[in-house]
Amino acid sequence: MTTSHLLQKYNVPVPRYTSYPTVPIWKDEIDTAEFSKVFVQQFELENKANGISLYIHLPFCESLCTYCGCNKKITTNHNVEDDYIDSIVKEWHLYLGLMNETPVIRELHLGGGTPTFFSPDNLYRLLTSIFKTSIIHEGHEFSFEGHPINTTEAHLQALYDLGFRRLSLGVQDNDPKVQLVINRIQPIENVRNVTEIARKIGYTSVNYDLIYGLPLQTHESITRTIQQTILLQPDRIAFYSYAHVPWTSKGQRLFDENDLPSADNKLLLYQTGKEIFLEHGYCDVGMDHFALPEDALFIASQNGELHRNFMGYTTQHTNMLIGLGVSSISSTGRSFSQNVKTVHDYYDRIKNDLLPVQKGYFLNDEDIRFGQYILDISCSGKTTIQPADWDMVYAMCLEELEKLEQDGLVSISGYEVQVTPRGRNFIRNICSAFDLYLQKSKISSSKKMFSNAI
């Protein structure tokens, strides 16, 4: 079967596996007292051993990008910055109250929304409020998402001074027609300018987010976007499939779905992008990601040190992630939790000295073991099934794994499952073979829960 036929066969709805079990399995309400108990237990295990990760969600944007599925709040009123920062700091102190020692921060990411909506001074105030109550790990990695339109030299310098060395720019597409329909106008000169300033200041890794499958994208336009991108030599490129989920992202209803590429054309966009990246020296790193050979992300993948969490692929391996801010997700290793999704509800919880967690899930031992198989596949391209799990794998996963093997996407030898070179295009599908909840219920085929794999 040709690669094109395989892409068509496996272009089905599957999770992105930033967690296992995936979010649709979580409970709508989590017991906050039980979550706090699990948090305390896991913090004591993880803090000294590995340190912790922080994700801070900054939801405000000045305009709506119609493709976006993130939690955001559209406003041009920058007076909202102070109240939100005060609430983030207070939420952090609620977590500090559960800790029996000073937290060691190993990884931190500012996401959104648009983090650079906030002024450099306010970002500095937010971060120093957290850092003064923490220990910064000597091998830390700090990163933030920037919008090419409003990321200034002052933003870059302030965050660099606080230890940030990695910048991710939301480029998405350079074609003016595509930018217009998705309401994200940003000339490539802005992207170039921010990149050059960041490198001059001393940032060691610049990532560009690109999306294929956007409305009005063509083979010619995405080729042009990628060639322009290559000229700027970002250290990393995240090449995401546009996830058309208008049942959860109402902004996606603002353009004509007839403008979306057909399934066949979207596959062509993906193949074109990947071929150009590889031809120009970028290396395939797991799902959706490409990096230059000298970048730390690719080196980690080669050394078996790549990790994946809600922030995506990372070189830092921590088992505890604390999410701060509206809709942020936390992971203790034994539980997942997501904060309330509206700014109003978030402020209300914080004002009443309550952790703003709402949705969540407590993991059992089986969840942890099968989650590790999925993590192994997504990060290192292979996994070894524990003998104690073989009966479950035989009953629930083997049929899917054998189909994958017949199509040349994996090789199975004893207890080991290895992703083949051809299978690297289908990591999400291979991970899904170990998803017991998906195999039991076939959620993806019965309800609109996930975007297509490609």
Protein Blocks (a to p, Z undefined) as FASTA:
>chain_A
ZZklmmmmmmccddehlaccdfklpcfbdcfklmmmmmmmmmmmmmmmnopadddddfbd
fbdcfkbccdcdddfbfklmmmmmmmmmmmmmmmmmmpcbdcddfbdcddedjfklpcfk
lmmmmmmmmmmmcccdfkbccdddddfklmcfklmmmmmmnopabdcddfkpacfklmmm
nopacdfklmmmmmmmmmmnopabdcddddehiehiafklmmmmmmmmmmnopabdcddd
ddddfklmmmlmmpcfklpccfklmmmmmmmmmmmmmmnopacehjhiacdfkbmklmmm
mnopaccdfkopafbdcfbdcdedehiacdehjaccdddfbfklmmmmmmnopafbfbdc
dddfklmmmmmmmmmmmmnopacddfklmmmmmmmmmmmmmmmmmnopaccehjbccddf
klmmmmmmmmmmmmmklmmnommlmpcfbccfZZ
